[in-house]
Amino acid sequence: MALMCATSLMSLSAKAGSLSKSYSGDFVEDWSKTLESGQAKIEYGYNTWLVHEDTCYAYHSNASHYARIYNGGGAHAAGSKAAGKWSKLEVTHSGSEVTYSCEW
């Protein structure tokens, strides 16, 4: 019985999954894209309005989740949102390669 409890606790702490997309190249003009897979979706891109930003809006219809961006400034994460809600992240752009993701 103790073994069954330990196994259950371990599965609760593991990350369930992610949906991500990397982009490398010139970050000059505004752009945005959408990626969907199963119950997850990200709307990601780059904008130049006021400041140069990398943006990632993450959605999952059936799990708690959060938006994450990896850029030249490091790893950035938004607050966790409940299933069916959007987690939104906007960070100052840095570097020539950026990875945008929804983590759950």
Number of C-alpha atoms within 10 A of each C-alpha: 5 6 7 8 9 10 10 10 10 9 10 9 8 9 9 12 11 16 20 21 14 12 13 10 9 9 20 10 9 13 12 12 10 13 14 13 11 8 13 24 21 26 19 26 20 22 20 14 8 6 10 18 19 26 23 29 22 30 28 26 15 13 17 17 27 26 31 26 26 19 21 13 13 10 11 14 19 19 11 17 19 15 17 15 17 19 24 21 21 21 19 14 20 16 14 12 15 22 17 26 25 26 22 21
